[in-house]
Amino acid sequence: MTRLAIVSRGDCKSKDCGEVCIKYCPVNLTGLQCIQLDDKKIATISEYLCNGCGICVKKCNPWNAIKIINLPESLDTQVTHRYGQNQFKLHRLPIPSKGQVTGLVGQNGSGKSTSLKILSGEIKPNLGHLKDDIPDWDDIIHHYRGSKLQAYFRQIANNELKISIKPQGVDKIPKVVKGNVKTLLNSVDERGVVDELKEKFSLEKVWSRKISVLSGGELQRVAIAATLAKDSDVYLIDEPTSYLDVKERMRVASEIRELSKDRIMIVVEHDLAVLDYLSDQIQLYYGESGAYGVVSVPMSVKEGINNFLDGYVPAENMRFRPEPLKFIRSELSDHDFERLYPLISYGQMTKKFDKFSLEIESGNLYTADIIGIIGPNGIGKSTFANLVAGIEKPSTVDSEIELLRKRILPEEDDEEDEEDLEDDLVLTLSYKPQYLDTESYETVEEVLFRANPVSTRSSFFKTELIRPLNLEGLMSHQLDTLSGGELQKVGIANCLAKEADLYLIDEPSAFISAEDRVMVGKTIRRMIMHRRAAGFVIEHDLMLQSYVSDRIIHFTGEPGVSGHASKPVSTREGMNSFLKIQNITFRRDTKTGRPRVNKPMSRRDQSQKDSGKYYLG
């Protein structure tokens, strides 16, 4: 058994904690120096001397800066890279395969982006050596002898590979790239396909715009087009579908598959439906976020994704999650709700801007009713959210959104009386917007306390909200220090912590890993059901949307010009009408219940289209 000691340098507060990890370490008390402070007053732990007692982990509270983890000894010979003493360690690497799309999936912080940086040559793997014996290229090539990585690293060392990489954070592109879209794409068009990509990725409207004014979805499409326009031997694509709607995701996936026929193509993706559609093989990442990551052996697409959801890799006899993730709706609640009488209603309304108009059909929401909102980008979904939240005022409206009756909470089931029912009904709403504030100096604990003072100390909130979203270790962190995925989960928790009749959640899966998306969906459903409230969820990930929603509002029209919101319909009907327009068919995996995209023109794809069943829910 190998011991791994991790110290989060951003969380270590030796000036405030009284150095309790040093004072109470039993090895230190014998006179040895297992834990000590470095020149920057950050704790360092000797993994050789550490006995794994875990006292330092318990004493480091509430900062949670220390992790002590036991790893199998077999991984000692498979270290690819370590960032420094008591820092993240990566074991193994994806296998580059020419003519195939290798899909990578795993928890945030498990080393996927690090792997792409190593395969691109940006990071030279140190094989876990940190001091005097840092390996050179000959050592690295010898280490990987007998595998495809030996030849791959030899080519990198000799500058024989041309590599294109699409970075994860497209929102940072305006800081390093100037000029307009046309100039950028023409400058990288080595394959002579820029006009074709311009049409396929719908870039005509932004062709002359400056990079600095583009939206997230526009930046994503430009970044992918710039990457695919290059004539390279290897393409490394990190999260290509963030900010994109379903149609755009499928179009990007098709282009990636087309280009992979004679190239090496490796893609990191959290949308499991898209990953299923574009990949030829899958490699999983498991471990502990921010501490270590292990790359599995290559697997078939179905086997790889199902093993990821199971939390178990049979080929390695490794269980990395105590419970499997399943897309079975019956597991989400112990209650059945009668939906005979509406809880909330809203009338038909319109909203007109200078260059865009939106029409919304009337509808009702019932107790524990979650309505999913689907449609392409630029069709009015966020405008609908702003109208419901009262941020925008409708141009015309038949009747305002209103609460029709009081919610009866579980603890009030036996206490209902006529006087309560006659009280004035005022609709309370909790809203998680699409874009979150990243500049706040508040801590996570302060944000949640402000949303609901009970949320930070109640056992119910800890069990149903904070732990499922993995926020316990972030409570003392300031919002401006969080990653995109962490900030997203704080935004969701902030929304669900509030007591409300209606919850409005806009794109909850943005920046969140596939594993966390399932937990986010489960948390949203269970919290709204417990509150006997209702909710709207705007989401492009159809796997998450089908998991969380009871009914669907389908937005149609011409993006950027006009939109039309249907009345709420069943999930099957809404998904079917949406997928029919996209000309895509979904089926259910028999083992996990997850929706799977059928390959275009396949036998199953043609059969479902002929029967008019584009979605098998």
JOZI-V399429 format. One record per pair of residues at least 24 apart in sequence whose ideal C-beta (glycine too) atoms are under 8 Angstrom apart, sorted by sequence separation. I is the first residue (numbers start at 0). J is the second residue. If there is no record, write none. Layout:
# JOZI-V399429
i/j
I/J
I/J
This chain:
# JOZI-V399429
i/j
18/42
26/50
89/113
200/224
218/242
219/243
234/258
249/273
252/276
253/277
283/307
293/317
341/365
342/366
355/379
359/383
402/426
468/492
486/510
487/511
502/526
516/540
519/543
523/547
553/577
584/608
25/50
89/114
92/117
93/118
180/205
181/206
234/259
248/273
252/277
275/300
278/303
340/365
357/382
401/426
502/527
545/570
555/580
14/40
87/113
92/118
180/206
181/207
215/241
216/242
274/300
275/301
281/307
342/368
357/383
400/426
483/509
484/510
516/542
517/543
520/546
551/577
582/608
13/40
25/52
179/206
180/207
183/210
197/224
215/242
216/243
220/247
227/254
239/266
249/276
285/312
338/365
355/382
359/386
443/470
447/474
465/492
483/510
484/511
488/515
495/522
516/543
520/547
13/41
89/117
179/207
180/208
196/224
214/242
216/244
223/251
227/255
234/262
236/264
240/268
338/366
464/492
482/510
484/512
491/519
495/523
584/612
585/613
587/615
13/42
25/54
179/208
233/262
234/263
236/265
238/267
239/268
275/304
283/312
336/365
337/366
350/379
507/536
517/546
545/574
584/613
585/614
586/615
587/616
11/41
24/54
179/209
180/210
232/262
233/263
234/264
235/265
236/266
237/267
238/268
240/270
274/304
336/366
338/368
443/473
444/474
502/532
504/534
508/538
583/613
584/614
585/615
11/42
23/54
24/55
178/209
179/210
193/224
196/227
216/247
220/251
223/254
227/258
231/262
232/263
233/264
234/265
236/267
238/269
336/367
443/474
444/475
464/495
484/515
488/519
491/522
495/526
499/530
501/532
502/533
503/534
504/535
506/537
507/538
508/539
23/55
92/124
177/209
178/210
196/228
233/265
285/317
350/382
442/474
443/475
446/478
464/496
491/523
495/527
498/530
500/532
501/533
502/534
503/535
504/536
505/537
506/538
508/540
579/611
8/41
80/113
118/151
177/210
180/213
240/273
271/304
286/319
334/367
442/475
443/476
499/532
500/533
501/534
502/535
504/537
506/539
541/574
176/210
177/211
285/319
442/476
501/535
579/613
6/41
20/55
23/58
79/114
120/155
192/227
193/228
285/320
332/367
442/477
443/478
508/543
578/613
6/42
19/55
192/228
350/386
361/397
441/477
442/478
460/496
507/543
575/611
578/614
6/43
80/117
173/210
184/221
190/227
361/398
440/477
441/478
575/612
6/44
20/58
79/117
172/210
173/211
183/221
187/225
190/228
348/386
439/477
440/478
443/481
454/492
575/613
19/58
20/59
46/85
88/127
189/228
190/229
389/428
439/478
440/479
574/613
575/614
4/44
19/59
120/160
173/213
184/224
188/228
189/229
190/230
366/406
388/428
438/478
439/479
574/614
4/45
43/84
44/85
180/221
184/225
187/228
189/230
350/391
387/428
437/478
438/479
4/46
43/85
80/122
120/162
183/225
187/229
345/387
388/430
436/478
437/479
447/489
450/492
454/496
574/616
3/46
16/59
42/85
119/162
121/164
350/393
351/394
446/489
450/493
571/614
2/46
80/124
81/125
118/162
184/228
349/393
350/394
437/481
450/494
541/585
4/49
20/65
79/124
80/125
84/129
119/164
170/215
173/218
348/393
349/394
447/492
451/496
571/616
16/62
80/126
81/127
83/129
169/215
172/218
201/247
348/394
349/395
384/430
443/489
447/493
450/496
451/497
469/515
570/616
2/49
79/126
80/127
200/247
348/395
349/396
446/493
450/497
451/498
468/515
78/126
79/127
81/129
170/218
348/396
384/432
2/51
78/127
115/164
169/218
172/221
347/396
348/397
384/433
437/486
447/496
469/518
545/594
12/62
169/219
172/222
200/250
346/396
347/397
468/518
11/62
96/147
199/250
200/251
346/397
435/486
467/518
468/519
542/593
10/62
12/64
94/146
95/147
346/398
381/433
435/487
542/594
10/63
11/64
94/147
95/148
169/222
345/398
346/399
541/594
10/64
94/148
344/398
345/399
346/400
435/489
467/521
468/522
112/167
199/254
345/400
435/490
467/522
7/63
92/148
95/151
166/222
344/400
345/401
7/64
165/222
343/400
344/401
6/64
7/65
165/223
196/254
343/401
432/490
464/522
6/65
343/402
344/403
431/490
463/522
5/65
165/225
342/402
343/403
431/491
4/65
5/66
165/226
342/403
4/66
5/67
164/226
341/403
342/404
431/493
463/525
464/526
3/66
4/67
5/68
163/226
340/403
431/494
463/526
3/67
4/68
163/227
340/404
342/406
430/494
2/67
3/68
429/494
2/68
3/69
163/229
429/495
463/529
2/69
3/70
1/69
2/70
161/229
163/231
429/497
0/69
1/70
161/230
162/231
165/234
545/614
0/70
1/71
161/231
162/232
163/233
164/234
165/235
167/237
429/499
0/71
1/72
161/232
162/233
163/234
164/235
165/236
166/237
167/238
427/498
428/499
431/502
545/616
0/72
160/232
161/233
162/234
163/235
164/236
165/237
169/241
427/499
428/500
429/501
431/503
433/505
1/74
160/233
162/235
164/237
169/242
427/500
428/501
429/502
430/503
431/504
432/505
433/506
1/75
165/239
426/500
427/501
428/502
429/503
431/505
426/501
428/503
430/505
431/507
433/509
8/86
6/85
5/85
6/86
4/85
5/86
5/87
343/426
3/88
406/500
402/500
167/267
400/501
433/537
119/233
387/501
118/233
388/503
119/235
387/503
118/235
384/503
115/235
409/529
384/505
115/237
408/530
409/531
408/531
381/505
406/530
407/531
112/237
380/505
406/531
111/237
406/532
245/373
247/375
246/375
247/376
244/374
245/375
244/375
244/376
243/376
242/376
364/501
95/233
118/265
387/535
115/265
384/535
115/267
384/537
369/523
100/255
112/267
369/524
100/256
111/267
381/537
343/500
380/537
342/500
343/501
369/527
100/259
99/259
216/376
367/527
98/259
367/528
98/260
103/265
98/261
101/264
103/266
104/267
370/533
372/535
97/261
98/262
100/264
101/265
102/266
103/267
104/268
367/531
369/533
370/534
372/536
97/262
99/264
100/265
101/266
103/268
104/269
366/531
367/532
368/533
369/534
370/535
371/536
372/537
373/538
97/263
100/266
102/268
366/532
367/533
368/534
369/535
370/536
371/537
372/538
373/539
96/263
104/271
366/533
369/536
371/538
95/263
365/533
373/541
364/533
383/552
95/265
104/274
364/534
373/544
383/554
93/265
102/274
111/284
371/544
110/284
371/545
380/554
102/277
109/284
379/554
102/278
109/285
110/286
371/547
378/554
100/277
101/278
104/281
109/286
371/548
378/555
379/556
100/278
101/279
102/280
103/281
105/283
106/284
369/547
370/548
373/551
378/556
100/279
101/280
102/281
103/282
104/283
105/284
106/285
109/288
113/292
369/548
370/549
371/550
372/551
373/552
374/553
375/554
99/279
100/280
101/281
102/282
104/284
105/285
106/286
108/288
114/294
369/549
370/550
371/551
372/552
373/553
374/554
378/558
382/562
99/280
101/282
103/284
105/286
107/288
108/289
110/291
111/292
288/469
368/549
369/550
370/551
371/552
373/554
374/555
377/558
383/564
106/288
110/292
367/549
368/550
370/552
372/554
376/558
377/559
96/279
109/292
375/558
379/562
96/280
108/292
110/294
378/562
379/564
105/292
94/282
374/562
93/282
324/514
331/521
342/532
343/533
362/552
326/517
342/533
332/524
336/528
372/564
324/517
331/524
332/525
320/514
324/518
331/525
334/528
336/531
90/286
101/297
332/528
331/528
370/567
102/300
104/303
371/570
104/304
373/573
90/291
93/294
96/297
102/303
373/574
87/289
88/290
89/291
90/292
91/293
92/294
105/307
371/573
87/290
88/291
89/292
90/293
91/294
94/297
104/307
358/561
360/563
364/567
374/577
87/291
88/292
90/294
91/295
355/559
356/560
357/561
358/562
359/563
360/564
362/566
363/567
373/577
87/292
89/294
354/559
355/560
356/561
357/562
358/563
359/564
360/565
361/566
362/567
307/513
354/560
355/561
356/562
357/563
358/564
360/566
307/514
355/562
357/564
308/517
326/542
328/546
68/287
74/293
326/545
326/546
66/287
70/291
68/290
68/291
66/290
270/508
269/508
274/513
269/511
271/513
269/512
270/513
269/513
269/516
326/591
327/592
325/591
326/592
242/509
324/591
325/592
326/593
241/509
272/540
323/591
326/594
241/510
272/541
270/540
272/542
271/542
270/542
7/289
309/591
305/588
308/591
5/289
5/290
305/590
308/593
5/291
305/591
3/290
301/588
3/291
304/593
248/539
245/539
244/539
243/539
245/541
272/585
168/483
275/595
276/596
272/593
275/596
271/593
272/594
276/598
272/595
273/596
272/596
245/577
249/581
249/583
246/581
245/581
245/583
253/599
249/596
204/559
107/482
107/484
107/511
107/512
106/512
105/512
63/471
105/513
106/514
107/515
63/472
104/513
105/514
106/515
63/475
61/474
62/475
61/475
10/475
10/476
9/480
